[in-house]
Amino acid sequence: NGFELLAGITDTVGFGDEMDLQKVFEPMQRVIKDKMIIHYMSGQLDIPFEERYDPRIHVVLYFVEPHATDENDMSFIKEFSKLTNVMVLVSKADTMTQEEREEQKNEIMKRLAQEKVQIYGGRPFFILCQDRTYKFEDPDDDDKITSFHWKIEDKRQSDFTKVRDLLFREVDTVNKMQKHL
């Protein structure tokens, strides 16, 4: 639609290795706040709007383990949703049944509601780790083999396309992300 999207990724190697969450949170929070200040200051300079680079972190993709969301996950989501948009992604969703996904989604949503925390996209998204075919052989019958193919882009199996659309294809993505910026 006539604009160029520049996307950057910042990896947080070692996140969660430290027992004291404040030691983990502080450097990451400092980076987000510093980028907000740089953006604000660039608005004060005499640079045409079209030529400005927006260094802000518009969304944090926070990956949680399948089958479990612990207190550290909820603390991170709560703290960082105060600074920027947080999108919760459940990784390796191909290890879960539909019922387990629904159960984890409801648990996350319940805990977010209790803490009055909003997340980008309004709910957790379940992402498959890769396209894969699983084969199950019946130990009692050598001729009976059942196979099932997971597809990352199959909307019935994975939220990958929803996440991609929210991040890159929505016309108004940046404006929707202005919540905390």
Helices and strands as residue ranges (DSSP letters): H 21-44, G 49-51, E 59-64, H 71-80, E 85-90, G 93-95, H 98-115, E 125-126, E 132-137, E 145-150, H 160-164, I 165-169, H 173-176, G 177-180
